[in-house]
Amino acid sequence: MKGVVLAGGLGSRMYPLTKVTNKHLLPVYREPMIYYPIRTLVNAGIDEILIVTGGNNAGDFLMLLGNGKEFGLRHIDYTYQEGEGGIAAALSLAEFFADKGKIVVVLGDNIIEKNIKQAVEAFEKQEEGARILLKEVPDPQRFGVPTLDGDRVIGIEEKPSVPKSSYAVIGIYMYDSRVFDFIKTLKPSERGELEITDVNNFYIREGKMEWDVLDGWWSDAGTFESLRYAGNMVAETGANKI
């Protein structure tokens, strides 16, 4: 199975820090942010990774990460996203890399305390479909929020004003090869983007979405406040524990 790290976008919420660099190259405690999602995939047993990036600093990823040898990767690929088309648009650039196989996708600003190895192993055993990770949070309205019916996710709402649960869908997604066909049918949302929530709802409607609750803390590090929180938590407790 292969991994994809989505590290594009303009990082407008982090301006002026992102005036001179990509958001995912900002420091989180002692390391660049991009190190954490890569290590999340490596700790799950994935050794082939694609980095999707964009903007004026895309070349900096190559200088920083090289061929991925430092992380124990067998291979690392890079591709370039022009502009900001949303998470699903960025993911669509991974179709050739995925080569009709299953993929694990991590948003480049997502940092976790522990690991996703158990969830990835469960996904490997799934014949088809998708798998997401949920985390109970105090502010679910900032995220995609699942509606739960027993052990089933029956729908996901993107940034709802009145959340139907206290869980957030975190930025780690697992998909079979049909995800790229689904993305091709999407239309831009009101934000002008192709939403990953719409992709997840495709799988939910087909009854082929599984889920797990993430163990340990999680931060999306996409705002000044969450970046500070992530840095403090890494300093106090560490991250990406095997």
N, C-alpha and C positions, 0 to 999 in steps of 0.2 A: 504494500500500500504506500502511496505517495502523500506528501504534505505540501500545502500551499500557505504561504504567509502573505496577507494582503496589507501592503504598506504604502499605498498611494495616497491620493487626496492632497489638498492644499493646507490642511491644518489651520484653518482660519480662526478657530477658537483659541489657538495658542499664540496668536500674533502678539507681540513682534518677535517672539522666539523663532517662529517659523519663517521669518523674513529671509533668513540666511541659511536655513537648513530644513530638512524634512523632519516632521514631527517624530517619526520613528527612530531618529538618530539622537534625540534628546536623551540626557542621562537620567536613569532611574537608579538612584544611589550610586553604585560604583561602575555601572555598565550601561552601554547604550540600550535604549528601549527594545530594539529589534532582537537583541540577544535572548530575551525571555520567551517570546513565542517560538523561536527556533529551538530552544532547549525543551520547551513543552513537547514539541514533536519528536525530538531525539529521545527524550525520556519515555516516550510511548513506543519506541522501537522503529521509528521511521528514519530512513537514512538517505532519502531522495526528496529534495525540497525545491519548490519554485518560489522566488520572491517576486511579487507583483508590485511595482512602484511607479512613480511618475514625478512630474515637476522638474525644477531646475537642478536638483541635487541627486538625481538617480545614480549618477556615476559614483557617488560617495559610498553607496552600498557595496559596489564591487571592490573599492579600495579597502573597506572595512572588513568585509566577509570573505573576500577572495574566493577560493574554491570550496570553502566550507570545511576544510581539513581540521581546523581548530575545534570544531564541534563533533568530529568523528563522522561527518557525512560522507557517503559514497559519492554523491553528486549534488551540486547546487546549480539551479538555472535562474535566469533573470528575464523578466519581460517588462515592457513599458506601457503604462496606461496614460493615454492622452486625456487631459481634463479630469473632471469629476463626474462620473456617471452612476455612482452608487456602488455598493458592495457587490451586488449581483453582476453588474457590468464588469467590475474588476475580475471577478471569478471567471467570467466567460473567457478571459484570456488564457486560462489554464487548460482549455480543452485538449489541445495538442499534447501538452505535458502529461495529462492524466492518461491518455492512450487507452480509453475505454475501461479503465480500472476505477476502483474506489479511491476516494481522496478524503483527507482530513484537512479542514480549512481553519486557520487561526487568524483573527484580526491582529494586525501588528502592534496595537496598543493594549492588548489584553495580557495581563500578568496574573498568574495563579501561584498560590503557595505550594501546592502539592503536585499531583500529576494526573494525567487522564488515561493511563495505561489500561486500567480495567475497562473503561468505556470503549476504548479503541479495540480491545480484544473482543468485547461483546459485539461491536459493529462488524468485525471481521467474520463473525459467525452468522450474521444476518445474511440471508440469501439476497435480499434487495432492500431498497428504501433508504431512509436517512436516520440520523441520530443527532440529538441536540443535548446540550447540558444546561441545566437550570440552577439558579442560585437565589435563595431568599434574600431580598434587599429592602432597605427602608424607603427607597424612592423608585419603585418599579415604573412610574410614569416616564422615566428617562429612557426606557428601553423597550424592546419587544416583550410583551407580557403574555404568557400562556393562560388559556382557560383549561382547567383540569376537570376531568370527570373520572373519578377513581384513579386508575393507573393509566388513563389515556389523556393525551393532549388533544383537544377537539378544536383548537383554534389559537391563533396568535394575533394580537393587536399591536401595531407599532405606535409606541409612545402615547398610550391612551390617557385622556384626562381623568378617567375613572377606571383604574386598573381592576380586572376581575380576579386577580390573585396577587400575592405578595412576591411572586417569583419573577425573575428576569431571565430571558434567554441570553446567555453570555455569548461572546464572540468566538465560539468554537463549534464548528459544524462538520458533520460527516455525511457524505453523499455517495450514492452509486453513480454510474456513468450517465444516467438519464437527466442529471441536473442541468446539463448543458442544453438539452432539448427544451427543458422547462424555461430556462432563461431566455431562449430565443422567442418565446411566446409572450414575454412580459411587455407591458407598456409602462412608461414613466409615471411615477406617482406625482402628487401635487408639488413635491419638492423637485421634480424634474429628474428623479433618479430611479434606477431599477432596484427595487427593494428586496433584500434577502428574506424578509418576512413573507413576501409573496411566494418565493420559492419554497419556503418551509410549509406554507399553507397548501401548496400543491400536494406535497407528500402526505400531509394530514388528511386531506380530502380523499386520498387513495387508501387511507388506513395503513400507511407504511412508514409511519414516524415513530421512533422509539426515543426514550429520554432517560437521563440519569441526573441526579443532583450532585453538583460539584462539591467535593470535600475541601475544606480549608478556605482561606480568604481569596477574594478575587477583586481586581480593579481594572477598569478600562483605560485609565491614564490618558483620557482624551480631553480633559480640561485641566486648568491650573490646580484646582482643588484635588481632583483624582490623581494627578501626577504627583502632587505632594504626598497624598495618602499612600500611593504605591511605593514611593521612595522610603517613607517612614516604616512601612510594613516590611519591606525587604530588609531594611537595616535592623529591625527588631527581631524578625522571625525567619528571614531567609525566603527564598522562592524556588520553584521548580524542583521540589524535593522528589527524589526517586522513591 
